[in-house]
Amino acid sequence: MDILETDAYDRRQRRNTYCVLFISLSPFFLATAAYFYLWFPDSSPSVLAAVVKATPVISLALLVLSYKGGRSLFGVAGGLVLSAGGDYCLIWPELFIHGMVSFALAHLLYSLTFLSSRYSTTSTSSYVVTIFHLFLWILGGGMYAYLYPFLQKMPDAAVLTPGVGVYVALLVAMATLAIRTRRPFVVLGSLIFIASDLTLSLQTFKVAEHLEHGRHAVMVTYYLAQLLIAVGDIKAIEGGDEFAKWKKS
């Protein structure tokens, strides 16, 4: 009976924790709703449009900081701040490379965080995980090979072509390290991030001249990816295998 009562108490505590976290995410949901409601056209870049676009991710960074403290500026919170800088830059087409560099640094910070002891897991790597890692690298290489001829046609191809290659490598590395953590929020967030960037690249590099609701698809997946990574960082428990806990709950 004591065991049953303890289990019930633990479940109540988890529910309460998720309720508090959901309420804490209300600034993010409001900022995201404001972005889609205002929906500034790409043809009219402005500081206001850049701020509105970056605000949801800034709110996530502040939330992670409130849970994890200043040290998280060298982890996921810092990655979110850099991502917000990338959001700001991408409002102006001429600042695309600056935005890409900012996002590349964000992926680097995410990767270093996923390698930290807080994300360590005692479970041994399986063949399935290894195959999935290999699949991601093949996918990343295939993405770059497919984009290469289109990159060569861009005005700043000399910088953009190798830059995109480095960015793709950092993005895939981040995703493979996310899978290593075995934490569902982080894994899903990293995979959705790849989908978001792939959709963006098809439009930015003129692979697809017009994708109906393409910008909506990019931003919905992007905000969702950042949300999942932020929540995953908040919920990270040192030395635990969250997949096992997730299945049991």
C-alpha positions in Angstrom: 0.0 0.0 0.0 2.9 2.4 0.8 4.4 1.7 -2.6 1.1 2.5 -4.3 0.7 5.7 -2.3 4.2 6.8 -3.1 3.6 6.1 -6.8 0.4 8.1 -6.7 2.2 11.0 -5.0 4.9 11.0 -7.6 2.4 11.1 -10.4 0.6 14.1 -8.7 3.9 15.8 -8.3 4.7 15.3 -12.0 1.3 16.6 -13.0 1.8 19.7 -10.8 5.2 20.3 -12.2 3.9 20.2 -15.8 1.0 22.5 -14.9 3.5 25.1 -13.5 5.7 24.8 -16.5 2.7 25.2 -18.9 1.7 28.4 -17.1 5.3 29.6 -17.2 5.2 29.1 -21.0 2.3 31.5 -21.4 4.6 34.4 -22.5 5.9 32.2 -25.3 2.4 31.2 -26.5 1.2 34.8 -26.4 4.3 36.1 -28.3 3.9 33.3 -30.9 0.2 34.2 -31.3 1.1 37.9 -31.7 3.7 37.0 -34.4 1.1 35.0 -36.5 -1.6 37.5 -35.9 0.5 40.5 -37.0 2.2 38.5 -39.8 4.4 41.2 -41.2 5.1 40.6 -45.0 8.6 39.6 -46.0 8.6 42.4 -48.5 8.5 45.0 -45.7 11.4 44.3 -43.3 11.5 46.5 -40.2 12.9 46.5 -36.7 9.3 46.0 -35.3 8.9 42.9 -37.5 12.3 41.6 -36.3 11.5 42.1 -32.7 8.1 40.4 -32.9 9.7 37.4 -34.7 12.4 37.1 -32.1 10.3 37.6 -29.0 8.9 34.0 -28.6 12.4 32.6 -28.6 13.7 35.3 -26.2 10.8 34.3 -23.8 12.0 30.7 -23.9 15.6 31.8 -23.2 14.3 33.8 -20.1 12.3 30.8 -19.0 15.3 28.5 -19.2 17.4 31.1 -17.3 14.8 31.2 -14.6 15.0 27.5 -14.1 18.7 26.8 -14.7 20.4 30.1 -13.7 23.1 32.0 -15.5 25.2 29.0 -16.3 22.6 28.1 -19.0 23.8 31.1 -21.0 26.6 28.7 -22.0 24.0 26.1 -22.9 20.4 26.0 -24.2 19.6 29.5 -23.0 22.6 30.9 -24.8 21.6 28.9 -27.9 18.1 30.4 -27.7 19.5 33.9 -27.5 21.7 33.3 -30.5 18.7 31.9 -32.3 16.8 35.1 -31.5 19.7 37.0 -33.0 19.4 34.9 -36.1 15.7 35.5 -36.3 16.4 39.2 -36.1 19.0 39.1 -38.9 16.9 36.9 -41.3 14.2 39.7 -41.5 16.6 41.4 -43.9 17.8 39.3 -46.9 21.2 41.0 -47.0 21.9 39.8 -43.4 21.2 36.1 -44.3 24.8 35.0 -43.7 24.9 36.8 -40.4 21.7 35.0 -39.3 23.1 31.6 -40.5 26.2 32.2 -38.4 24.1 33.0 -35.4 22.1 29.8 -35.8 25.2 27.8 -36.4 26.6 29.0 -33.0 23.3 28.2 -31.4 23.5 24.6 -32.7 27.1 24.4 -31.3 25.9 25.5 -27.9 23.0 23.0 -28.0 25.5 20.2 -29.0 27.9 21.1 -26.1 24.9 21.0 -23.7 23.8 17.6 -24.9 27.3 16.3 -24.2 27.3 17.6 -20.6 26.9 15.3 -17.6 23.4 16.6 -17.0 22.3 14.8 -20.2 24.5 11.7 -19.7 22.7 8.3 -19.8 23.9 5.0 -18.5 22.2 3.1 -21.3 24.4 1.5 -24.0 24.0 2.6 -27.6 22.0 0.2 -29.7 22.3 -0.7 -33.4 19.1 1.1 -34.0 20.5 4.4 -32.6 23.7 4.0 -34.6 21.7 3.4 -37.8 19.6 6.4 -37.1 22.7 8.5 -36.6 24.1 7.2 -39.9 20.7 8.0 -41.6 20.9 11.6 -40.3 24.4 12.1 -41.7 23.4 10.6 -45.0 20.3 12.9 -45.1 22.4 15.9 -44.2 24.9 15.1 -47.0 22.1 14.5 -49.4 20.5 17.8 -48.5 23.8 19.6 -49.1 24.4 17.8 -52.4 20.9 18.6 -53.6 21.3 22.3 -52.6 24.8 22.7 -54.0 23.9 23.6 -57.7 21.4 26.2 -56.4 23.9 27.7 -54.0 26.3 28.1 -56.9 23.8 30.4 -58.5 23.4 32.7 -55.5 25.1 36.2 -55.7 27.4 35.4 -52.7 28.0 31.8 -53.6 31.7 32.0 -52.7 30.8 32.5 -49.0 27.4 30.8 -49.0 28.4 27.5 -50.5 30.9 26.4 -47.8 29.0 28.2 -45.1 25.8 26.1 -45.8 28.0 23.0 -45.7 29.4 23.9 -42.2 25.9 24.8 -41.0 24.4 21.5 -42.2 27.2 19.6 -40.4 26.5 21.5 -37.1 22.8 20.9 -37.5 23.1 17.2 -38.0 25.7 16.9 -35.2 23.2 18.7 -32.9 20.5 16.2 -33.9 22.7 13.1 -33.4 23.8 14.3 -30.0 20.2 15.1 -29.1 19.3 11.4 -29.9 22.2 10.4 -27.6 20.4 12.1 -24.7 17.4 9.7 -25.0 15.1 12.5 -23.9 11.9 12.7 -26.0 11.4 16.5 -26.0 15.0 17.1 -27.1 15.0 14.4 -29.7 11.7 15.6 -31.3 12.8 19.2 -31.1 16.1 18.5 -33.0 14.4 16.5 -35.7 11.7 19.1 -36.2 14.5 21.7 -36.4 15.9 19.8 -39.4 12.5 19.7 -41.1 12.1 23.5 -40.5 15.5 24.3 -41.9 15.0 22.0 -44.9 11.7 23.8 -45.8 13.4 27.2 -45.4 16.3 26.3 -47.6 14.1 25.1 -50.4 12.5 28.6 -50.5 15.6 30.7 -49.7 17.8 29.1 -52.4 15.1 29.1 -55.1 14.7 25.3 -55.2 11.0 25.7 -55.0 9.8 29.1 -56.3 6.6 29.0 -54.5 5.5 26.7 -51.6 1.9 27.3 -50.6 2.0 28.3 -46.9 5.7 27.7 -47.0 6.5 30.5 -44.5 3.8 29.2 -42.2 5.3 25.7 -42.2 8.8 27.1 -41.5 7.8 29.2 -38.5 5.4 26.7 -37.0 8.0 23.9 -37.1 10.7 26.3 -36.0 8.9 27.6 -32.9 7.8 24.1 -32.0 11.4 22.8 -32.3 12.7 25.6 -30.0 9.9 25.0 -27.5 10.7 21.3 -27.3 14.4 21.8 -26.9 13.8 24.4 -24.1 11.3 22.2 -22.2 13.6 19.2 -22.7 16.5 21.2 -21.1 14.3 22.3 -18.2 13.1 18.7 -17.6 16.6 17.2 -17.9 17.5 15.1 -14.9 21.1 14.1 -14.4 21.8 10.4 -14.9 18.2 9.4 -15.8 16.8 7.8 -18.9 13.7 9.8 -19.7 12.5 7.5 -22.4 12.0 4.8 -19.9 10.2 7.2 -17.5 8.1 8.4 -20.4 6.9 4.9 -21.4 6.0 4.2 -17.8 4.0 7.3 -17.2 
